[in-house]
Amino acid sequence: MYNDLKGKFVLVTGSASKLGMGHDACLRLAQEGCIVAVHGRPGKRTNPDDIAEGWEGVPSVVKEIEDMGGKAIPVY
């Protein structure tokens, strides 16, 4: 879909929410081969049900990206 993004470094803000656009953007950019700097404010706009299920915001997004074989860096 995009030009070759493999190895490009991107910073995505607003990524801590499980259902937010920042989260979706992080995953898509990682699929395209980007190294993703995942930024979000701890505890902001996080659904209590997601927290109860173990969602930790930025660390959870980083783990998702790494689990799919991508590279991610947490930024606070």
N, C-alpha and C positions, 0 to 999 in steps of 0.2 A: 504494500500500500504506500509506504513512504519511500523516499530515497534511501540509500544505504545508510542505516543508522548504527550499524555494528561498531561497537567500541566507543561510540560517542558518549560523553558524560552529560547527564541531564539532572537538573534539580527540580523536584516536584514538591510544591508546598501544599499544605492542607491534605495530607495523606493519612492521618491517623484514624479517620472514620472508616468503618468496615464497608459502608455502602456509599461512600462519597466518590465524587469525580476524581479526586486526587489519587485515591486508591486504584481506581480503574485505569487511570493514566499510567501509574507506576507499573502495573502488570503488563499493559500493552507495550509500553516502551521497552520493558525488559524482554518481552517476546521478540521485539524487533532487534535485540542485541545491544541495547544501551546499558551503560553502567548507571544505575539510578541512585541518586542521593534522595532519600526519603525524609521529608520534613513534616513535622506536625507538632502541635502543642499537646503535651500529655493531659489526658482527661477531658479535653474539650470536645464537645459534640459526640461523645461516645455513648452509644445506647447501653443502658444498664444490663439488658439481656445479653448483649455481646460480651460485656465484661464478665458476666456470670459464666459464660461459655469459655472464658479464657482469653478473650481478645485483649491485646495489650497495646493497641495502636501501632506506632511506628515499628517496634520490634516485630510485631506480627506480620506487617507488610514486608519487612526485610526477609523474614523467614519464608514467606510465600514465594518471594522472588528467588531466593537461594534454593528452595525445594524444587523449583522448576528449572534449575540449572543456570539462573541468571546471577548477576552481580549487583549488590545493593549496599549502600552505606547509610546508616542512620544519622540524621542531623537534627539537633534539638535547638 
